[in-house]
Amino acid sequence: MEKECILVVDDDRDIVSTLKIQLEKEDYTVLVAYNGAEALDVLSTRKVHLILLDIMMPQMDGFSAIMKIRERQNIPILVMSAKSEESDKILGLSIGADDYIAKPFHYKEVLARIKSQLRRYMQLGGFHNPSDMVQIGRLCYDFTAHTLTADGEPVKLTAKETQILELLMRYPGRIFSAEEIYSSVWQEPILYNGENTVMVHIRRIREKIEINPGEPEYLKVVWGIGYKFEKR
């Protein structure tokens, strides 16, 4: 069985070395890079299942690297950063990161988040598929392949976006609160500012599936209650 591969990206070589040793003890294959440009080089030649990525790095910072990675892949990205400002967290999530952990961190927390992200990425939440595909208007979602098309063209989604969309499209017309979405996708009780985290992901999905994200046809907010995928 193929071992899951993690790419650790940080200009602090001590952090990289420590994480590599600890993760290899958990039987992961670990690749390393020391800036965003090196990370892209690794991704061009190796299959990676998850990325641990620092923000402040020389040559190419984490934000720039995330945007480049998201042009081609939807693998989970866990951001590690000494920056704790809320704006940096929201920016990271809005451009494609799946989770955020502030430095200094406890290794056990990092490992728990890695396992959670990999489990959802590999199994996409373990949802039971009532059918293989659902067609709603110009959108078609394949529950087996976990892929979305709009007007027959593939739509690139991150792992988290895929899980949220899959949940909502499985039950069109049903309203899900931000708390329900968070607990279903992140597999934990909603945390501080979790509603904003869900909102950021919903906005990002709208930008990818709606002709006019400001006036969505499909992914709608029900003010004071939650979100739903319009039943058409």
C-alpha positions in Angstrom: 0.0 0.0 0.0 1.3 3.4 -1.0 2.4 5.5 2.0 0.8 9.0 2.3 3.3 11.7 1.3 3.6 15.0 3.1 5.6 18.0 1.8 7.0 20.3 4.6 7.8 23.8 3.5 9.6 26.3 5.8 12.7 28.4 5.7 13.5 27.4 9.3 15.5 24.2 8.8 15.2 23.2 12.4 11.4 23.1 12.1 11.6 21.2 8.9 14.1 18.7 10.3 12.0 18.1 13.5 8.7 17.7 11.6 10.4 15.3 9.1 11.7 13.1 11.9 8.4 13.1 13.8 6.3 12.4 10.7 8.5 9.6 9.5 8.0 8.0 12.9 4.3 8.0 11.9 5.2 6.1 8.7 4.6 9.0 6.4 6.8 9.7 3.4 8.2 13.2 4.0 9.6 15.6 1.4 11.0 19.0 2.2 11.4 22.5 0.7 12.7 25.7 2.1 10.6 28.3 0.1 7.6 28.4 -2.2 9.6 28.0 -5.4 11.3 24.8 -4.1 7.8 23.5 -3.1 6.5 24.0 -6.6 9.5 22.2 -8.0 8.9 19.2 -5.7 5.2 19.1 -6.7 6.1 19.0 -10.4 7.9 15.7 -10.0 6.4 14.0 -6.9 3.0 12.9 -5.8 2.1 14.6 -2.6 -1.0 14.1 -0.4 -0.7 17.1 2.0 1.4 20.2 2.3 2.6 21.9 5.6 3.4 25.4 4.5 5.0 28.4 6.2 3.9 31.9 5.2 7.0 34.1 5.6 9.7 32.7 3.4 12.3 34.1 0.9 12.0 33.9 -2.9 8.3 32.9 -2.8 6.1 33.3 0.3 3.4 31.0 1.4 0.5 33.0 0.0 2.0 33.1 -3.5 2.8 29.4 -3.3 -0.8 28.6 -2.4 -2.2 30.5 -5.4 0.2 28.7 -7.7 -0.6 25.3 -6.2 -4.3 25.9 -6.5 -4.0 26.5 -10.2 -3.1 22.8 -10.6 -4.0 20.7 -7.5 -6.6 20.5 -4.7 -4.5 18.6 -2.1 -4.9 19.8 1.5 -2.7 22.7 2.5 -2.1 23.3 6.2 -0.6 26.7 6.8 1.9 27.2 9.6 2.7 30.8 10.5 3.9 32.9 13.4 1.4 35.5 12.1 -1.6 35.3 14.3 -3.6 38.2 12.9 -7.1 37.3 11.9 -6.6 39.0 8.5 -3.7 36.6 7.6 -5.8 33.6 8.6 -8.7 34.7 6.5 -6.5 35.6 3.5 -4.8 32.1 3.7 -8.2 30.4 3.7 -9.6 32.6 1.0 -6.9 31.8 -1.5 -7.0 28.1 -1.0 -5.6 26.9 2.4 -7.6 24.2 4.1 -6.5 24.9 7.7 -4.3 27.2 9.7 -2.1 26.7 12.8 -0.2 29.4 14.6 3.4 29.1 15.7 4.6 28.1 18.2 2.6 24.9 18.0 2.5 21.5 19.7 3.5 18.6 17.5 0.5 16.5 18.6 -1.9 19.2 17.4 -0.1 19.3 14.0 -0.3 15.6 13.7 -4.0 15.5 14.7 -4.8 18.1 12.0 -2.7 16.2 9.4 -4.6 13.0 10.1 -7.9 14.8 10.0 -7.1 16.5 6.7 -5.7 13.3 5.1 -8.7 11.3 6.2 -11.2 13.7 4.7 -9.1 14.2 1.5 -8.7 10.5 0.9 -12.3 9.6 1.8 -14.0 13.0 1.3 -15.8 12.7 4.6 -16.9 9.1 4.2 -20.3 10.2 3.0 -22.6 7.5 1.8 -23.5 8.2 -1.8 -27.2 7.7 -2.5 -26.5 8.0 -6.2 -23.6 8.5 -8.5 -24.4 11.9 -9.9 -26.7 14.9 -9.5 -27.5 17.4 -12.1 -28.8 20.8 -11.0 -29.1 23.4 -13.7 -25.8 23.9 -15.4 -23.9 22.0 -12.6 -23.2 18.3 -12.5 -21.6 16.6 -9.5 -20.2 13.1 -9.6 -20.3 11.6 -6.1 -18.0 8.7 -7.1 -15.2 10.8 -8.6 -15.9 13.8 -6.4 -15.8 16.1 -9.3 -17.9 19.0 -10.5 -18.6 20.3 -14.0 -20.3 23.5 -15.0 -21.7 23.6 -18.6 -19.7 20.4 -19.1 -16.4 22.1 -18.1 -14.5 20.9 -15.0 -14.5 23.2 -11.9 -11.3 23.1 -9.8 -12.2 22.8 -6.1 -10.1 22.4 -3.0 -10.6 19.5 -0.7 -12.7 21.6 1.8 -14.7 23.2 -1.0 -15.5 19.7 -2.4 -16.7 18.5 0.9 -18.9 21.5 1.5 -20.4 21.4 -2.0 -20.9 17.6 -1.8 -22.8 18.0 1.5 -25.1 20.8 0.1 -25.7 19.2 -3.3 -26.6 15.9 -1.7 -29.5 17.6 0.0 -30.7 20.4 -2.3 -33.1 22.7 -0.7 -32.1 21.8 2.8 -30.7 24.6 4.9 -27.5 23.9 6.8 -26.3 26.2 9.6 -22.7 27.2 9.6 -22.2 25.1 12.7 -23.6 22.0 10.9 -21.3 22.6 7.9 -18.3 23.1 10.0 -18.9 20.0 12.2 -19.6 17.9 9.1 -16.5 19.0 7.1 -14.0 19.7 9.8 -15.2 16.8 12.0 -15.0 18.8 15.2 -17.3 21.3 17.1 -17.3 24.8 15.6 -14.4 26.8 16.9 -14.0 30.5 17.5 -14.6 32.4 14.3 -15.7 29.1 12.6 -18.7 30.9 11.0 -16.3 33.2 9.2 -14.3 30.2 8.1 -17.4 28.6 6.5 -18.4 32.0 5.0 -15.0 32.3 3.3 -15.3 28.8 1.8 -18.8 29.5 0.6 -17.8 32.7 -1.1 -14.9 30.9 -2.8 -17.2 28.2 -4.1 -19.6 30.8 -5.4 -16.8 32.5 -7.3 -16.2 29.2 -9.1 -19.7 28.0 -9.8 -21.9 31.1 -10.2 -22.1 33.2 -13.3 -22.7 36.2 -11.1 -21.4 35.5 -7.5 -23.1 38.6 -6.2 -26.5 37.2 -7.3 -26.1 33.5 -6.9 -28.5 31.0 -8.6 -27.3 27.9 -6.7 -25.5 28.5 -3.5 -27.6 30.8 -1.4 -27.6 32.2 2.1 -30.7 32.1 4.2 -30.1 35.1 6.5 -30.0 34.2 10.2 -30.2 30.5 9.5 -27.5 29.2 7.2 -26.8 28.0 3.6 -28.5 25.9 1.0 -28.1 24.6 -2.5 -31.1 25.7 -4.5 -33.4 22.9 -5.5 -34.2 23.3 -9.2 
